[in-house]
Structures are given as C-alpha cells and as structure tokens.
Amino acid sequence: MIKADLVRKVMEAVDLPQAKAGDAVNTIFDAMRDALSHGERIELRGFGVFIVKNRKRGIGRNPKTGVEVAIPPGKTIRFKPGKALRVID
C-alpha cells in the first residue's frame, strides 16, 4: 500500500474529492512527523506505538578498506505493533 492508496480509501470512506482527501492524509503525516521530531510518542490504539529511541554510538567498518569508522550517537524510530496487528497471519 502506498500513500495514493490511503488517499483513495479516505475518498471512498467519507465521500471527499481527491484533493481534500490528499490534504487530510498529508495533515496526519505532518502531525506524526512533527511529534516524532520533538521526541514524542505516538500511540494508535489497535494499531501500534511509534517511539523515538536513543541509539548509542559505535564503531563501524568500511567494507572496502577495512578502516574503522566512529558512528555518532543519534535517534531512531521504533514501531511496536498492537495486539490486533500482531495476530495477522
């Protein structure tokens, strides 16, 4: 499923024109992006939870030369599926 599929589902569900449905989907994605960029947790009941976690620094290796490279600490986004999503086969 891609973003266009989500827009089409919104169009069908609430009988909106494509432009308005696209705006609705973009607004949701923008709100999620803003929340995650501020380190906030997003919980969608029945679907799952998006969490911003700290990633520790480490040492990587350049596969071509074998030289060690320092990897700086940073942040990453993790998704934990909800119960309803975990039972899908």
PyMOL Python script that loads the backbone (N, CA, C, O; Angstrom):
from pymol import cmd

cmd.read_pdbstr("""\
ATOM      1  N   MET A   1       0.846  -1.178   0.000  1.00  0.00           N
ATOM      2  CA  MET A   1       0.000   0.000   0.000  1.00  0.00           C
ATOM      3  C   MET A   1       0.883   1.230   0.000  1.00  0.00           C
ATOM      4  O   MET A   1       1.868   1.308   0.735  1.00  0.00           O
ATOM      5  N   ILE A   2       0.524   2.171  -0.819  1.00  0.00           N
ATOM      6  CA  ILE A   2       1.257   3.433  -0.901  1.00  0.00           C
ATOM      7  C   ILE A   2       0.326   4.575  -0.507  1.00  0.00           C
ATOM      8  O   ILE A   2      -0.866   4.373  -0.272  1.00  0.00           O
ATOM      9  N   LYS A   3       0.890   5.772  -0.440  1.00  0.00           N
ATOM     10  CA  LYS A   3       0.124   6.938   0.002  1.00  0.00           C
ATOM     11  C   LYS A   3      -1.113   7.166  -0.866  1.00  0.00           C
ATOM     12  O   LYS A   3      -2.169   7.531  -0.348  1.00  0.00           O
ATOM     13  N   ALA A   4      -0.999   6.960  -2.167  1.00  0.00           N
ATOM     14  CA  ALA A   4      -2.148   7.140  -3.066  1.00  0.00           C
ATOM     15  C   ALA A   4      -3.286   6.180  -2.717  1.00  0.00           C
ATOM     16  O   ALA A   4      -4.460   6.527  -2.848  1.00  0.00           O
ATOM     17  N   ASP A   5      -2.934   4.978  -2.274  1.00  0.00           N
ATOM     18  CA  ASP A   5      -3.962   4.020  -1.848  1.00  0.00           C
ATOM     19  C   ASP A   5      -4.694   4.524  -0.605  1.00  0.00           C
ATOM     20  O   ASP A   5      -5.911   4.377  -0.491  1.00  0.00           O
ATOM     21  N   LEU A   6      -3.942   5.121   0.328  1.00  0.00           N
ATOM     22  CA  LEU A   6      -4.572   5.686   1.522  1.00  0.00           C
ATOM     23  C   LEU A   6      -5.509   6.826   1.154  1.00  0.00           C
ATOM     24  O   LEU A   6      -6.608   6.932   1.698  1.00  0.00           O
ATOM     25  N   VAL A   7      -5.082   7.672   0.240  1.00  0.00           N
ATOM     26  CA  VAL A   7      -5.931   8.787  -0.203  1.00  0.00           C
ATOM     27  C   VAL A   7      -7.217   8.238  -0.817  1.00  0.00           C
ATOM     28  O   VAL A   7      -8.306   8.739  -0.538  1.00  0.00           O
ATOM     29  N   ARG A   8      -7.090   7.216  -1.646  1.00  0.00           N
ATOM     30  CA  ARG A   8      -8.267   6.621  -2.281  1.00  0.00           C
ATOM     31  C   ARG A   8      -9.224   6.017  -1.242  1.00  0.00           C
ATOM     32  O   ARG A   8     -10.442   6.135  -1.374  1.00  0.00           O
ATOM     33  N   LYS A   9      -8.662   5.366  -0.206  1.00  0.00           N
ATOM     34  CA  LYS A   9      -9.505   4.789   0.863  1.00  0.00           C
ATOM     35  C   LYS A   9     -10.262   5.891   1.605  1.00  0.00           C
ATOM     36  O   LYS A   9     -11.442   5.728   1.915  1.00  0.00           O
ATOM     37  N   VAL A  10      -9.592   7.013   1.892  1.00  0.00           N
ATOM     38  CA  VAL A  10     -10.244   8.133   2.569  1.00  0.00           C
ATOM     39  C   VAL A  10     -11.339   8.710   1.681  1.00  0.00           C
ATOM     40  O   VAL A  10     -12.426   9.033   2.159  1.00  0.00           O
ATOM     41  N   MET A  11     -11.052   8.839   0.385  1.00  0.00           N
ATOM     42  CA  MET A  11     -12.051   9.354  -0.558  1.00  0.00           C
ATOM     43  C   MET A  11     -13.321   8.501  -0.532  1.00  0.00           C
ATOM     44  O   MET A  11     -14.434   9.025  -0.495  1.00  0.00           O
ATOM     45  N   GLU A  12     -13.136   7.184  -0.553  1.00  0.00           N
ATOM     46  CA  GLU A  12     -14.279   6.275  -0.578  1.00  0.00           C
ATOM     47  C   GLU A  12     -15.023   6.249   0.754  1.00  0.00           C
ATOM     48  O   GLU A  12     -16.251   6.170   0.781  1.00  0.00           O
ATOM     49  N   ALA A  13     -14.281   6.316   1.854  1.00  0.00           N
ATOM     50  CA  ALA A  13     -14.901   6.183   3.172  1.00  0.00           C
ATOM     51  C   ALA A  13     -15.762   7.379   3.545  1.00  0.00           C
ATOM     52  O   ALA A  13     -16.833   7.205   4.127  1.00  0.00           O
ATOM     53  N   VAL A  14     -15.318   8.589   3.222  1.00  0.00           N
ATOM     54  CA  VAL A  14     -16.046   9.781   3.657  1.00  0.00           C
ATOM     55  C   VAL A  14     -16.550  10.631   2.499  1.00  0.00           C
ATOM     56  O   VAL A  14     -17.013  11.753   2.705  1.00  0.00           O
ATOM     57  N   ASP A  15     -16.461  10.104   1.289  1.00  0.00           N
ATOM     58  CA  ASP A  15     -17.001  10.771   0.109  1.00  0.00           C
ATOM     59  C   ASP A  15     -16.446  12.189  -0.048  1.00  0.00           C
ATOM     60  O   ASP A  15     -17.192  13.166  -0.108  1.00  0.00           O
ATOM     61  N   LEU A  16     -15.113  12.270  -0.112  1.00  0.00           N
ATOM     62  CA  LEU A  16     -14.426  13.548  -0.313  1.00  0.00           C
ATOM     63  C   LEU A  16     -13.791  13.576  -1.698  1.00  0.00           C
ATOM     64  O   LEU A  16     -13.484  12.523  -2.256  1.00  0.00           O
ATOM     65  N   PRO A  17     -13.589  14.762  -2.260  1.00  0.00           N
ATOM     66  CA  PRO A  17     -12.811  14.848  -3.501  1.00  0.00           C
ATOM     67  C   PRO A  17     -11.351  14.477  -3.226  1.00  0.00           C
ATOM     68  O   PRO A  17     -10.889  14.532  -2.086  1.00  0.00           O
ATOM     69  N   GLN A  18     -10.644  14.103  -4.274  1.00  0.00           N
ATOM     70  CA  GLN A  18      -9.270  13.632  -4.111  1.00  0.00           C
ATOM     71  C   GLN A  18      -8.369  14.678  -3.455  1.00  0.00           C
ATOM     72  O   GLN A  18      -7.532  14.324  -2.625  1.00  0.00           O
ATOM     73  N   ALA A  19      -8.516  15.927  -3.800  1.00  0.00           N
ATOM     74  CA  ALA A  19      -7.668  16.976  -3.229  1.00  0.00           C
ATOM     75  C   ALA A  19      -7.867  17.093  -1.718  1.00  0.00           C
ATOM     76  O   ALA A  19      -6.899  17.212  -0.967  1.00  0.00           O
ATOM     77  N   LYS A  20      -9.124  17.059  -1.280  1.00  0.00           N
ATOM     78  CA  LYS A  20      -9.411  17.163   0.164  1.00  0.00           C
ATOM     79  C   LYS A  20      -8.910  15.922   0.904  1.00  0.00           C
ATOM     80  O   LYS A  20      -8.358  16.036   1.998  1.00  0.00           O
ATOM     81  N   ALA A  21      -9.098  14.735   0.316  1.00  0.00           N
ATOM     82  CA  ALA A  21      -8.624  13.501   0.941  1.00  0.00           C
ATOM     83  C   ALA A  21      -7.103  13.511   1.027  1.00  0.00           C
ATOM     84  O   ALA A  21      -6.533  13.071   2.025  1.00  0.00           O
ATOM     85  N   GLY A  22      -6.441  14.012  -0.020  1.00  0.00           N
ATOM     86  CA  GLY A  22      -4.980  14.132  -0.001  1.00  0.00           C
ATOM     87  C   GLY A  22      -4.510  15.079   1.082  1.00  0.00           C
ATOM     88  O   GLY A  22      -3.515  14.812   1.757  1.00  0.00           O
ATOM     89  N   ASP A  23      -5.225  16.193   1.256  1.00  0.00           N
ATOM     90  CA  ASP A  23      -4.889  17.134   2.323  1.00  0.00           C
ATOM     91  C   ASP A  23      -5.046  16.492   3.699  1.00  0.00           C
ATOM     92  O   ASP A  23      -4.228  16.724   4.589  1.00  0.00           O
ATOM     93  N   ALA A  24      -6.094  15.686   3.875  1.00  0.00           N
ATOM     94  CA  ALA A  24      -6.332  15.018   5.159  1.00  0.00           C
ATOM     95  C   ALA A  24      -5.198  14.044   5.477  1.00  0.00           C
ATOM     96  O   ALA A  24      -4.694  14.016   6.600  1.00  0.00           O
ATOM     97  N   VAL A  25      -4.807  13.262   4.505  1.00  0.00           N
ATOM     98  CA  VAL A  25      -3.725  12.293   4.715  1.00  0.00           C
ATOM     99  C   VAL A  25      -2.414  13.024   4.983  1.00  0.00           C
ATOM    100  O   VAL A  25      -1.665  12.635   5.879  1.00  0.00           O
ATOM    101  N   ASN A  26      -2.127  14.072   4.222  1.00  0.00           N
ATOM    102  CA  ASN A  26      -0.896  14.847   4.443  1.00  0.00           C
ATOM    103  C   ASN A  26      -0.875  15.492   5.826  1.00  0.00           C
ATOM    104  O   ASN A  26       0.175  15.555   6.466  1.00  0.00           O
ATOM    105  N   THR A  27      -2.026  15.970   6.287  1.00  0.00           N
ATOM    106  CA  THR A  27      -2.106  16.585   7.610  1.00  0.00           C
ATOM    107  C   THR A  27      -1.777  15.575   8.706  1.00  0.00           C
ATOM    108  O   THR A  27      -1.072  15.893   9.663  1.00  0.00           O
ATOM    109  N   ILE A  28      -2.286  14.373   8.559  1.00  0.00           N
ATOM    110  CA  ILE A  28      -1.993  13.320   9.546  1.00  0.00           C
ATOM    111  C   ILE A  28      -0.499  12.997   9.539  1.00  0.00           C
ATOM    112  O   ILE A  28       0.121  12.917  10.599  1.00  0.00           O
ATOM    113  N   PHE A  29       0.080  12.810   8.354  1.00  0.00           N
ATOM    114  CA  PHE A  29       1.506  12.503   8.274  1.00  0.00           C
ATOM    115  C   PHE A  29       2.359  13.639   8.822  1.00  0.00           C
ATOM    116  O   PHE A  29       3.354  13.392   9.504  1.00  0.00           O
ATOM    117  N   ASP A  30       1.980  14.887   8.531  1.00  0.00           N
ATOM    118  CA  ASP A  30       2.725  16.033   9.051  1.00  0.00           C
ATOM    119  C   ASP A  30       2.674  16.086  10.575  1.00  0.00           C
ATOM    120  O   ASP A  30       3.682  16.367  11.224  1.00  0.00           O
ATOM    121  N   ALA A  31       1.508  15.819  11.140  1.00  0.00           N
ATOM    122  CA  ALA A  31       1.368  15.826  12.599  1.00  0.00           C
ATOM    123  C   ALA A  31       2.219  14.721  13.225  1.00  0.00           C
ATOM    124  O   ALA A  31       2.840  14.927  14.268  1.00  0.00           O
ATOM    125  N   MET A  32       2.245  13.559  12.592  1.00  0.00           N
ATOM    126  CA  MET A  32       3.068  12.459  13.110  1.00  0.00           C
ATOM    127  C   MET A  32       4.550  12.809  13.001  1.00  0.00           C
ATOM    128  O   MET A  32       5.317  12.561  13.931  1.00  0.00           O
ATOM    129  N   ARG A  33       4.953  13.383  11.870  1.00  0.00           N
ATOM    130  CA  ARG A  33       6.349  13.769  11.674  1.00  0.00           C
ATOM    131  C   ARG A  33       6.780  14.800  12.716  1.00  0.00           C
ATOM    132  O   ARG A  33       7.866  14.690  13.285  1.00  0.00           O
ATOM    133  N   ASP A  34       5.934  15.799  12.967  1.00  0.00           N
ATOM    134  CA  ASP A  34       6.257  16.830  13.954  1.00  0.00           C
ATOM    135  C   ASP A  34       6.388  16.243  15.350  1.00  0.00           C
ATOM    136  O   ASP A  34       7.311  16.586  16.089  1.00  0.00           O
ATOM    137  N   ALA A  35       5.465  15.360  15.712  1.00  0.00           N
ATOM    138  CA  ALA A  35       5.509  14.751  17.045  1.00  0.00           C
ATOM    139  C   ALA A  35       6.788  13.933  17.216  1.00  0.00           C
ATOM    140  O   ALA A  35       7.458  14.039  18.243  1.00  0.00           O
ATOM    141  N   LEU A  36       7.125  13.129  16.228  1.00  0.00           N
ATOM    142  CA  LEU A  36       8.332  12.311  16.330  1.00  0.00           C
ATOM    143  C   LEU A  36       9.591  13.154  16.335  1.00  0.00           C
ATOM    144  O   LEU A  36      10.550  12.818  17.029  1.00  0.00           O
ATOM    145  N   SER A  37       9.612  14.239  15.581  1.00  0.00           N
ATOM    146  CA  SER A  37      10.799  15.095  15.566  1.00  0.00           C
ATOM    147  C   SER A  37      11.008  15.795  16.907  1.00  0.00           C
ATOM    148  O   SER A  37      12.127  16.197  17.228  1.00  0.00           O
ATOM    149  N   HIS A  38       9.939  15.943  17.693  1.00  0.00           N
ATOM    150  CA  HIS A  38      10.049  16.525  19.035  1.00  0.00           C
ATOM    151  C   HIS A  38      10.233  15.445  20.102  1.00  0.00           C
ATOM    152  O   HIS A  38      10.203  15.746  21.295  1.00  0.00           O
ATOM    153  N   GLY A  39      10.422  14.204  19.687  1.00  0.00           N
ATOM    154  CA  GLY A  39      10.671  13.115  20.632  1.00  0.00           C
ATOM    155  C   GLY A  39       9.427  12.577  21.299  1.00  0.00           C
ATOM    156  O   GLY A  39       9.526  11.843  22.283  1.00  0.00           O
ATOM    157  N   GLU A  40       8.262  12.921  20.793  1.00  0.00           N
ATOM    158  CA  GLU A  40       7.013  12.459  21.403  1.00  0.00           C
ATOM    159  C   GLU A  40       6.669  11.048  20.943  1.00  0.00           C
ATOM    160  O   GLU A  40       7.104  10.596  19.884  1.00  0.00           O
ATOM    161  N   ARG A  41       5.893  10.380  21.746  1.00  0.00           N
ATOM    162  CA  ARG A  41       5.425   9.027  21.469  1.00  0.00           C
ATOM    163  C   ARG A  41       4.063   9.120  20.794  1.00  0.00           C
ATOM    164  O   ARG A  41       3.225   9.934  21.183  1.00  0.00           O
ATOM    165  N   ILE A  42       3.845   8.281  19.777  1.00  0.00           N
ATOM    166  CA  ILE A  42       2.554   8.257  19.086  1.00  0.00           C
ATOM    167  C   ILE A  42       1.921   6.895  19.333  1.00  0.00           C
ATOM    168  O   ILE A  42       2.489   5.862  18.980  1.00  0.00           O
ATOM    169  N   GLU A  43       0.745   6.902  19.940  1.00  0.00           N
ATOM    170  CA  GLU A  43       0.041   5.657  20.237  1.00  0.00           C
ATOM    171  C   GLU A  43      -1.278   5.633  19.465  1.00  0.00           C
ATOM    172  O   GLU A  43      -2.141   6.488  19.667  1.00  0.00           O
ATOM    173  N   LEU A  44      -1.421   4.657  18.590  1.00  0.00           N
ATOM    174  CA  LEU A  44      -2.646   4.466  17.828  1.00  0.00           C
ATOM    175  C   LEU A  44      -3.278   3.163  18.312  1.00  0.00           C
ATOM    176  O   LEU A  44      -2.857   2.078  17.911  1.00  0.00           O
ATOM    177  N   ARG A  45      -4.280   3.271  19.165  1.00  0.00           N
ATOM    178  CA  ARG A  45      -4.908   2.089  19.765  1.00  0.00           C
ATOM    179  C   ARG A  45      -5.356   1.100  18.703  1.00  0.00           C
ATOM    180  O   ARG A  45      -5.980   1.482  17.713  1.00  0.00           O
ATOM    181  N   GLY A  46      -5.041  -0.159  18.910  1.00  0.00           N
ATOM    182  CA  GLY A  46      -5.410  -1.199  17.976  1.00  0.00           C
ATOM    183  C   GLY A  46      -4.447  -1.326  16.807  1.00  0.00           C
ATOM    184  O   GLY A  46      -4.543  -2.278  16.032  1.00  0.00           O
ATOM    185  N   PHE A  47      -3.525  -0.388  16.666  1.00  0.00           N
ATOM    186  CA  PHE A  47      -2.554  -0.452  15.570  1.00  0.00           C
ATOM    187  C   PHE A  47      -1.144  -0.625  16.104  1.00  0.00           C
ATOM    188  O   PHE A  47      -0.468  -1.599  15.773  1.00  0.00           O
ATOM    189  N   GLY A  48      -0.690   0.323  16.935  1.00  0.00           N
ATOM    190  CA  GLY A  48       0.650   0.210  17.491  1.00  0.00           C
ATOM    191  C   GLY A  48       1.152   1.526  18.042  1.00  0.00           C
ATOM    192  O   GLY A  48       0.418   2.509  18.139  1.00  0.00           O
ATOM    193  N   VAL A  49       2.437   1.517  18.403  1.00  0.00           N
ATOM    194  CA  VAL A  49       3.067   2.670  19.031  1.00  0.00           C
ATOM    195  C   VAL A  49       4.364   2.990  18.288  1.00  0.00           C
ATOM    196  O   VAL A  49       5.160   2.096  18.003  1.00  0.00           O
ATOM    197  N   PHE A  50       4.569   4.267  17.978  1.00  0.00           N
ATOM    198  CA  PHE A  50       5.824   4.751  17.426  1.00  0.00           C
ATOM    199  C   PHE A  50       6.581   5.428  18.557  1.00  0.00           C
ATOM    200  O   PHE A  50       6.035   6.291  19.244  1.00  0.00           O
ATOM    201  N   ILE A  51       7.849   5.037  18.756  1.00  0.00           N
ATOM    202  CA  ILE A  51       8.662   5.562  19.848  1.00  0.00           C
ATOM    203  C   ILE A  51       9.990   6.056  19.287  1.00  0.00           C
ATOM    204  O   ILE A  51      10.580   5.412  18.420  1.00  0.00           O
ATOM    205  N   VAL A  52      10.460   7.203  19.785  1.00  0.00           N
ATOM    206  CA  VAL A  52      11.785   7.698  19.436  1.00  0.00           C
ATOM    207  C   VAL A  52      12.743   7.175  20.500  1.00  0.00           C
ATOM    208  O   VAL A  52      12.560   7.426  21.691  1.00  0.00           O
ATOM    209  N   LYS A  53      13.772   6.442  20.057  1.00  0.00           N
ATOM    210  CA  LYS A  53      14.755   5.867  20.984  1.00  0.00           C
ATOM    211  C   LYS A  53      16.134   6.418  20.668  1.00  0.00           C
ATOM    212  O   LYS A  53      16.444   6.761  19.528  1.00  0.00           O
ATOM    213  N   ASN A  54      16.947   6.492  21.703  1.00  0.00           N
ATOM    214  CA  ASN A  54      18.335   6.901  21.525  1.00  0.00           C
ATOM    215  C   ASN A  54      19.140   5.723  20.985  1.00  0.00           C
ATOM    216  O   ASN A  54      18.954   4.583  21.411  1.00  0.00           O
ATOM    217  N   ARG A  55      20.024   6.009  20.053  1.00  0.00           N
ATOM    218  CA  ARG A  55      20.907   4.990  19.505  1.00  0.00           C
ATOM    219  C   ARG A  55      22.304   5.299  20.020  1.00  0.00           C
ATOM    220  O   ARG A  55      22.794   6.418  19.868  1.00  0.00           O
ATOM    221  N   LYS A  56      22.948   4.303  20.633  1.00  0.00           N
ATOM    222  CA  LYS A  56      24.276   4.558  21.190  1.00  0.00           C
ATOM    223  C   LYS A  56      25.319   4.629  20.093  1.00  0.00           C
ATOM    224  O   LYS A  56      25.127   4.123  18.987  1.00  0.00           O
ATOM    225  N   ARG A  57      26.424   5.267  20.426  1.00  0.00           N
ATOM    226  CA  ARG A  57      27.491   5.366  19.444  1.00  0.00           C
ATOM    227  C   ARG A  57      28.174   4.016  19.294  1.00  0.00           C
ATOM    228  O   ARG A  57      28.073   3.155  20.167  1.00  0.00           O
ATOM    229  N   GLY A  58      28.841   3.851  18.220  1.00  0.00           N
ATOM    230  CA  GLY A  58      29.502   2.573  17.986  1.00  0.00           C
ATOM    231  C   GLY A  58      30.652   2.732  17.021  1.00  0.00           C
ATOM    232  O   GLY A  58      31.030   3.838  16.635  1.00  0.00           O
ATOM    233  N   ILE A  59      31.193   1.595  16.647  1.00  0.00           N
ATOM    234  CA  ILE A  59      32.293   1.586  15.702  1.00  0.00           C
ATOM    235  C   ILE A  59      31.894   0.705  14.535  1.00  0.00           C
ATOM    236  O   ILE A  59      31.534  -0.459  14.713  1.00  0.00           O
ATOM    237  N   GLY A  60      31.961   1.268  13.346  1.00  0.00           N
ATOM    238  CA  GLY A  60      31.662   0.519  12.137  1.00  0.00           C
ATOM    239  C   GLY A  60      32.943   0.284  11.363  1.00  0.00           C
ATOM    240  O   GLY A  60      34.019   0.739  11.752  1.00  0.00           O
ATOM    241  N   ARG A  61      32.812  -0.420  10.284  1.00  0.00           N
ATOM    242  CA  ARG A  61      33.985  -0.726   9.481  1.00  0.00           C
ATOM    243  C   ARG A  61      33.664  -0.481   8.010  1.00  0.00           C
ATOM    244  O   ARG A  61      32.622  -0.911   7.514  1.00  0.00           O
ATOM    245  N   ASN A  62      34.545   0.199   7.330  1.00  0.00           N
ATOM    246  CA  ASN A  62      34.394   0.410   5.900  1.00  0.00           C
ATOM    247  C   ASN A  62      34.627  -0.941   5.215  1.00  0.00           C
ATOM    248  O   ASN A  62      35.727  -1.488   5.290  1.00  0.00           O
ATOM    249  N   PRO A  63      33.595  -1.483   4.545  1.00  0.00           N
ATOM    250  CA  PRO A  63      33.755  -2.819   3.968  1.00  0.00           C
ATOM    251  C   PRO A  63      34.796  -2.886   2.849  1.00  0.00           C
ATOM    252  O   PRO A  63      35.335  -3.958   2.575  1.00  0.00           O
ATOM    253  N   LYS A  64      35.081  -1.767   2.208  1.00  0.00           N
ATOM    254  CA  LYS A  64      36.038  -1.768   1.101  1.00  0.00           C
ATOM    255  C   LYS A  64      37.482  -1.755   1.599  1.00  0.00           C
ATOM    256  O   LYS A  64      38.334  -2.484   1.091  1.00  0.00           O
ATOM    257  N   THR A  65      37.744  -0.906   2.610  1.00  0.00           N
ATOM    258  CA  THR A  65      39.125  -0.750   3.073  1.00  0.00           C
ATOM    259  C   THR A  65      39.393  -1.427   4.415  1.00  0.00           C
ATOM    260  O   THR A  65      40.548  -1.682   4.756  1.00  0.00           O
ATOM    261  N   GLY A  66      38.347  -1.720   5.175  1.00  0.00           N
ATOM    262  CA  GLY A  66      38.520  -2.324   6.492  1.00  0.00           C
ATOM    263  C   GLY A  66      38.847  -1.325   7.579  1.00  0.00           C
ATOM    264  O   GLY A  66      39.074  -1.719   8.723  1.00  0.00           O
ATOM    265  N   VAL A  67      38.880  -0.031   7.254  1.00  0.00           N
ATOM    266  CA  VAL A  67      39.189   1.011   8.230  1.00  0.00           C
ATOM    267  C   VAL A  67      37.999   1.197   9.164  1.00  0.00           C
ATOM    268  O   VAL A  67      36.848   1.246   8.730  1.00  0.00           O
ATOM    269  N   GLU A  68      38.308   1.302  10.482  1.00  0.00           N
ATOM    270  CA  GLU A  68      37.248   1.528  11.462  1.00  0.00           C
ATOM    271  C   GLU A  68      36.755   2.966  11.389  1.00  0.00           C
ATOM    272  O   GLU A  68      37.536   3.898  11.202  1.00  0.00           O
ATOM    273  N   VAL A  69      35.432   3.129  11.541  1.00  0.00           N
ATOM    274  CA  VAL A  69      34.808   4.443  11.471  1.00  0.00           C
ATOM    275  C   VAL A  69      33.933   4.619  12.701  1.00  0.00           C
ATOM    276  O   VAL A  69      33.165   3.723  13.048  1.00  0.00           O
ATOM    277  N   ALA A  70      34.043   5.777  13.369  1.00  0.00           N
ATOM    278  CA  ALA A  70      33.203   6.064  14.536  1.00  0.00           C
ATOM    279  C   ALA A  70      31.798   6.419  14.069  1.00  0.00           C
ATOM    280  O   ALA A  70      31.623   7.260  13.187  1.00  0.00           O
ATOM    281  N   ILE A  71      30.805   5.778  14.659  1.00  0.00           N
ATOM    282  CA  ILE A  71      29.411   6.073  14.354  1.00  0.00           C
ATOM    283  C   ILE A  71      28.862   6.893  15.516  1.00  0.00           C
ATOM    284  O   ILE A  71      28.830   6.406  16.646  1.00  0.00           O
ATOM    285  N   PRO A  72      28.423   8.143  15.261  1.00  0.00           N
ATOM    286  CA  PRO A  72      27.969   9.009  16.354  1.00  0.00           C
ATOM    287  C   PRO A  72      26.620   8.538  16.918  1.00  0.00           C
ATOM    288  O   PRO A  72      25.848   7.868  16.232  1.00  0.00           O
ATOM    289  N   PRO A  73      26.352   8.899  18.181  1.00  0.00           N
ATOM    290  CA  PRO A  73      25.034   8.559  18.734  1.00  0.00           C
ATOM    291  C   PRO A  73      23.954   9.358  18.013  1.00  0.00           C
ATOM    292  O   PRO A  73      24.224  10.421  17.453  1.00  0.00           O
ATOM    293  N   GLY A  74      22.764   8.851  18.032  1.00  0.00           N
ATOM    294  CA  GLY A  74      21.660   9.545  17.369  1.00  0.00           C
ATOM    295  C   GLY A  74      20.328   9.043  17.872  1.00  0.00           C
ATOM    296  O   GLY A  74      20.243   8.429  18.936  1.00  0.00           O
ATOM    297  N   LYS A  75      19.315   9.300  17.124  1.00  0.00           N
ATOM    298  CA  LYS A  75      17.967   8.861  17.488  1.00  0.00           C
ATOM    299  C   LYS A  75      17.404   8.024  16.346  1.00  0.00           C
ATOM    300  O   LYS A  75      17.764   8.220  15.186  1.00  0.00           O
ATOM    301  N   THR A  76      16.539   7.113  16.675  1.00  0.00           N
ATOM    302  CA  THR A  76      15.886   6.275  15.679  1.00  0.00           C
ATOM    303  C   THR A  76      14.427   6.081  16.084  1.00  0.00           C
ATOM    304  O   THR A  76      14.069   6.275  17.246  1.00  0.00           O
ATOM    305  N   ILE A  77      13.601   5.704  15.137  1.00  0.00           N
ATOM    306  CA  ILE A  77      12.180   5.492  15.411  1.00  0.00           C
ATOM    307  C   ILE A  77      11.906   3.999  15.417  1.00  0.00           C
ATOM    308  O   ILE A  77      12.314   3.280  14.504  1.00  0.00           O
ATOM    309  N   ARG A  78      11.229   3.546  16.426  1.00  0.00           N
ATOM    310  CA  ARG A  78      10.852   2.140  16.552  1.00  0.00           C
ATOM    311  C   ARG A  78       9.336   2.042  16.530  1.00  0.00           C
ATOM    312  O   ARG A  78       8.637   2.941  16.998  1.00  0.00           O
ATOM    313  N   PHE A  79       8.838   0.946  15.983  1.00  0.00           N
ATOM    314  CA  PHE A  79       7.399   0.688  15.934  1.00  0.00           C
ATOM    315  C   PHE A  79       7.120  -0.600  16.671  1.00  0.00           C
ATOM    316  O   PHE A  79       7.750  -1.626  16.416  1.00  0.00           O
ATOM    317  N   LYS A  80       6.166  -0.538  17.594  1.00  0.00           N
ATOM    318  CA  LYS A  80       5.751  -1.727  18.337  1.00  0.00           C
ATOM    319  C   LYS A  80       4.293  -1.976  17.963  1.00  0.00           C
ATOM    320  O   LYS A  80       3.428  -1.170  18.306  1.00  0.00           O
ATOM    321  N   PRO A  81       4.002  -3.079  17.264  1.00  0.00           N
ATOM    322  CA  PRO A  81       2.624  -3.332  16.834  1.00  0.00           C
ATOM    323  C   PRO A  81       1.700  -3.618  18.020  1.00  0.00           C
ATOM    324  O   PRO A  81       2.122  -4.179  19.032  1.00  0.00           O
ATOM    325  N   GLY A  82       0.438  -3.224  17.876  1.00  0.00           N
ATOM    326  CA  GLY A  82      -0.567  -3.504  18.897  1.00  0.00           C
ATOM    327  C   GLY A  82      -1.040  -4.935  18.806  1.00  0.00           C
ATOM    328  O   GLY A  82      -0.703  -5.644  17.858  1.00  0.00           O
ATOM    329  N   LYS A  83      -1.816  -5.367  19.779  1.00  0.00           N
ATOM    330  CA  LYS A  83      -2.292  -6.753  19.826  1.00  0.00           C
ATOM    331  C   LYS A  83      -3.087  -7.137  18.578  1.00  0.00           C
ATOM    332  O   LYS A  83      -2.905  -8.227  18.036  1.00  0.00           O
ATOM    333  N   ALA A  84      -3.946  -6.265  18.133  1.00  0.00           N
ATOM    334  CA  ALA A  84      -4.782  -6.579  16.967  1.00  0.00           C
ATOM    335  C   ALA A  84      -3.936  -6.773  15.707  1.00  0.00           C
ATOM    336  O   ALA A  84      -4.302  -7.555  14.830  1.00  0.00           O
ATOM    337  N   LEU A  85      -2.834  -6.083  15.616  1.00  0.00           N
ATOM    338  CA  LEU A  85      -1.973  -6.179  14.440  1.00  0.00           C
ATOM    339  C   LEU A  85      -1.065  -7.403  14.511  1.00  0.00           C
ATOM    340  O   LEU A  85      -0.690  -7.953  13.475  1.00  0.00           O
ATOM    341  N   ARG A  86      -0.711  -7.834  15.709  1.00  0.00           N
ATOM    342  CA  ARG A  86       0.207  -8.966  15.871  1.00  0.00           C
ATOM    343  C   ARG A  86      -0.421 -10.305  15.499  1.00  0.00           C
ATOM    344  O   ARG A  86       0.311 -11.245  15.190  1.00  0.00           O
ATOM    345  N   VAL A  87      -1.725 -10.427  15.517  1.00  0.00           N
ATOM    346  CA  VAL A  87      -2.371 -11.716  15.258  1.00  0.00           C
ATOM    347  C   VAL A  87      -2.629 -11.969  13.777  1.00  0.00           C
ATOM    348  O   VAL A  87      -3.212 -12.993  13.419  1.00  0.00           O
ATOM    349  N   ILE A  88      -2.202 -11.048  12.909  1.00  0.00           N
ATOM    350  CA  ILE A  88      -2.394 -11.228  11.476  1.00  0.00           C
ATOM    351  C   ILE A  88      -1.442 -12.304  10.987  1.00  0.00           C
ATOM    352  O   ILE A  88      -0.248 -12.261  11.285  1.00  0.00           O
ATOM    353  N   ASP A  89      -1.952 -13.251  10.253  1.00  0.00           N
ATOM    354  CA  ASP A  89      -1.098 -14.328   9.706  1.00  0.00           C
ATOM    355  C   ASP A  89      -0.725 -14.038   8.294  1.00  0.00           C
ATOM    356  O   ASP A  89      -0.014 -14.825   7.669  1.00  0.00           O
TER     357      ASP A  89
END
""", "prot")
cmd.dss("prot")
cmd.show_as("cartoon", "prot")
cmd.util.cbc("prot")
cmd.orient("prot")
